[in-house]
Amino acid sequence: MKILHVTCSPRGEASESYRLSKNIIGFLLKAHPAATVINRVVGGDVLSAIDEPYAISQQASADVTEAGSIARSDALIEELQQADVLVIGTPMHNFTVPSTLKLWIDHVARVRRTFNVGAQGKTSLLQDRPVYVAVSSGGRFSGVTPRQPDFLTPYLKAVLGMIGLHDVNFFSVEGTAMGPDAVAAARHKTGQALQDHFSAYPSVEADDPSNQTLLTP
Ligand SMILES: Cc1cc2nc3c(=O)[nH]c(=O)nc-3n(C[C@H](O)[C@H](O)[C@H](O)COP(=O)(O)O)c2cc1C
């Protein structure tokens, strides 16, 4: 089994969303000890912006070239296609995903590669697979008294659904700006939600101590 781990916080491995996404991967590895984890860091300026050849390739009857950011897009799509599970670690930035994660989405949500457009609208081209999204936010965006709008979870559901990924599971540590007690309480609550979710998760592979983690450039 292959787990694709996409992370985008500017704080890298010190970040709360990275920490939560690693917890999720820990649960997945308990059920699938021989799984391979592919770490795809898209934070900072790792990905360059999509360019003119890419934009032209999105037009109705475009010639397919391998110029510019299309080659990068192909590689990222291939990596996503080969993954059995996708885990995304993301902070909330200005009510939605950081621009770096949006850029990864711009690379993988590509017409004629991961979705088509026709008379019925958009149809997805990827096979469905589980997606786990680990979100960290300074304030609260869910629950009965959210303090702000949430464009992050509906956006990810819509855009991942457009390319065929419908089984999207969100876990969040909210209120990181509210002090250490609030963070500890949020981590605890999310830890319990993870326990509950994965207690029903099937274990499909025999125990294999040779877990392999690939650090991708
Ligand atoms: C540019 C920027 C925008 C942010 N916008 C929001 C926001 O809209 N809502 C919120 O609750 N927190 C916001 N925050 C705070 C982060 O979501 C919070 O610090 C989070 O815990 C960071 O997660 P990380 O450690 O995974 O990077 C923002 C932070 C930055 C840097």
The ligand as an SDF file (V2000), in Angstrom:
LIG
                    3D

 31 33  0  0  0  0  0  0  0  0999 V2000
   -1.1640   33.8120    6.3060 C   0  0  0  0  0  0  0  0  0  0  0  0
   -1.9100   33.2050    7.4580 C   0  0  0  0  0  0  0  0  0  0  0  0
   -3.2850   33.2510    7.4540 C   0  0  0  0  0  0  0  0  0  0  0  0
   -4.0030   32.6670    8.4990 C   0  0  0  0  0  0  0  0  0  0  0  0
   -5.3470   32.6680    8.4360 N   0  0  0  0  0  0  0  0  0  0  0  0
   -6.0540   32.0530    9.4060 C   0  0  0  0  0  0  0  0  0  0  0  0
   -7.4710   31.9640    9.3240 C   0  0  0  0  0  0  0  0  0  0  0  0
   -8.1120   32.4090    8.3900 O   0  0  0  0  0  0  0  0  0  0  0  0
   -8.1150   31.3550   10.3450 N   0  0  0  0  0  0  0  0  0  0  0  0
   -7.4710   30.8200   11.4190 C   0  0  0  0  0  0  0  0  0  0  0  0
   -8.1170   30.2520   12.2930 O   0  0  0  0  0  0  0  0  0  0  0  0
   -6.1300   30.8640   11.5240 N   0  0  0  0  0  0  0  0  0  0  0  0
   -5.4050   31.4680   10.5290 C   0  0  0  0  0  0  0  0  0  0  0  0
   -4.0520   31.5050   10.5960 N   0  0  0  0  0  0  0  0  0  0  0  0
   -3.3790   30.8390   11.7340 C   0  0  0  0  0  0  0  0  0  0  0  0
   -2.9800   29.4060   11.3980 C   0  0  0  0  0  0  0  0  0  0  0  0
   -4.0410   28.6790   10.8220 O   0  0  0  0  0  0  0  0  0  0  0  0
   -2.5420   28.6960   12.6810 C   0  0  0  0  0  0  0  0  0  0  0  0
   -1.4230   29.3530   13.2200 O   0  0  0  0  0  0  0  0  0  0  0  0
   -2.2590   27.2560   12.4470 C   0  0  0  0  0  0  0  0  0  0  0  0
   -2.1710   26.5720   13.6710 O   0  0  0  0  0  0  0  0  0  0  0  0
   -0.9530   27.0410   11.7000 C   0  0  0  0  0  0  0  0  0  0  0  0
   -0.8110   25.6830   11.4390 O   0  0  0  0  0  0  0  0  0  0  0  0
    0.6090   25.0390   11.1400 P   0  0  0  0  0  0  0  0  0  0  0  0
    1.3630   24.9840   12.4430 O   0  0  0  0  0  0  0  0  0  0  0  0
    0.2620   23.7040   10.6120 O   0  0  0  0  0  0  0  0  0  0  0  0
    1.2650   25.9190   10.1170 O   0  0  0  0  0  0  0  0  0  0  0  0
   -3.3170   32.0580    9.5750 C   0  0  0  0  0  0  0  0  0  0  0  0
   -1.9120   32.0400    9.5820 C   0  0  0  0  0  0  0  0  0  0  0  0
   -1.2330   32.6020    8.5320 C   0  0  0  0  0  0  0  0  0  0  0  0
    0.2860   32.5420    8.5350 C   0  0  0  0  0  0  0  0  0  0  0  0
  1  2  1  0
  2  3  1  0
  2 30  2  0
  3  4  2  0
  4  5  1  0
  4 28  1  0
  5  6  2  0
  6  7  1  0
  6 13  1  0
  7  8  2  0
  7  9  1  0
  9 10  1  0
 10 11  2  0
 10 12  1  0
 12 13  2  0
 13 14  1  0
 14 15  1  0
 14 28  1  0
 15 16  1  0
 16 17  1  0
 16 18  1  0
 18 19  1  0
 18 20  1  0
 20 21  1  0
 20 22  1  0
 22 23  1  0
 23 24  1  0
 24 25  2  0
 24 26  1  0
 24 27  1  0
 28 29  2  0
 29 30  1  0
 30 31  1  0
M  END
$$$$
